[in-house]
Amino acid sequence: MSQFGQKVVVGKTRFGCEGVSRLELTVYVERLVNGSWRVIADNPESYSNPVSGKEYVLQASTTSCVKGTYRTRVQLRKIVLTSGKAASIQKPYDYSQTVTISC
């Protein structure tokens, strides 16, 4: 992707929810470096009273493009139901497929 004329790497997630008064999540762009995944960009966000049935988009982007293998990781940090109770998070992380970019 190009941002202000410079190639960047973007990690993006789409989500919707029902019966939630607060949602906290983070989207990460990770690059494979010497066999380990390294976070190179992140974007934490909180949503208060998200609209039921609406699709939301959250993304993180790098400041430049470096040749390599990338993935997007999404972390669900907190869910508060409209009843005021915190919901149990069974699977806090979700990962995209990996992609190799040559820039």
C-alpha positions in Angstrom: 0.0 0.0 0.0 1.2 3.5 -0.7 0.8 6.3 1.9 1.9 9.8 1.1 3.8 8.4 -1.9 5.8 5.9 0.2 5.1 2.2 0.3 3.9 0.9 3.7 2.7 -2.4 5.2 -0.9 -2.3 6.6 -2.5 -4.7 9.0 -6.3 -4.4 9.2 -9.2 -6.1 11.0 -13.0 -5.7 10.6 -15.4 -6.6 13.3 -18.9 -6.0 14.7 -20.6 -6.7 18.0 -23.9 -6.9 19.8 -24.8 -6.4 23.5 -21.4 -4.7 24.2 -20.9 -1.4 26.0 -17.1 -1.3 25.8 -14.6 -3.1 23.6 -10.8 -2.8 23.7 -8.5 -4.3 21.1 -5.2 -3.8 19.4 -4.1 -4.6 15.8 -0.4 -5.3 15.2 1.7 -5.6 12.1 4.4 -8.3 12.7 7.5 -9.2 10.6 9.4 -12.4 10.8 12.9 -11.7 11.8 15.5 -14.5 12.4 12.7 -17.0 13.0 10.7 -14.8 15.5 7.7 -12.5 15.0 8.5 -8.9 15.8 5.9 -6.1 16.3 6.7 -3.3 13.9 3.4 -1.3 14.2 0.4 -1.3 16.5 -2.8 0.5 17.1 -4.7 0.1 20.4 -8.3 1.3 20.4 -11.3 1.4 22.7 -14.9 1.6 21.6 -17.6 2.8 23.9 -21.2 1.8 23.1 -20.4 0.4 19.7 -23.4 0.3 17.4 -25.0 -3.1 17.1 -24.7 -4.5 13.6 -22.2 -1.8 12.4 -19.0 -2.9 10.8 -15.9 -1.3 12.4 -12.4 -1.3 10.9 -9.1 -0.9 12.8 -5.7 -0.9 11.2 -2.0 -0.3 11.9 0.6 0.7 9.4 4.3 0.8 9.2 6.2 4.0 8.3 8.0 2.3 5.4 8.1 -1.0 3.6 10.9 -3.5 4.2 11.1 -6.8 2.2 10.0 -9.7 4.4 7.3 -12.0 5.7 4.4 -10.3 7.6 1.2 -11.1 9.4 -1.5 -9.2 11.3 -2.3 -10.1 14.9 -5.4 -8.8 16.6 -5.6 -8.8 20.4 -9.0 -8.6 22.1 -8.2 -7.0 25.5 -11.5 -6.3 27.1 -15.2 -6.8 26.6 -17.8 -5.2 28.8 -21.4 -6.3 28.2 -24.4 -3.8 28.3 -25.2 -5.5 31.6 -22.0 -4.0 33.0 -20.3 -7.4 33.4 -16.9 -8.2 31.9 -17.1 -11.0 29.4 -14.7 -13.9 29.4 -12.3 -13.8 26.5 -11.7 -17.4 25.3 -9.3 -16.6 22.4 -7.6 -13.2 23.0 -5.4 -13.4 19.8 -6.2 -14.0 16.1 -3.7 -14.1 13.3 -3.9 -13.5 9.6 -2.2 -15.7 7.0 1.4 -14.7 6.4 2.4 -12.8 3.3 5.8 -12.2 1.8 6.4 -8.7 0.4 9.2 -7.5 -1.8 8.3 -3.8 -1.7 
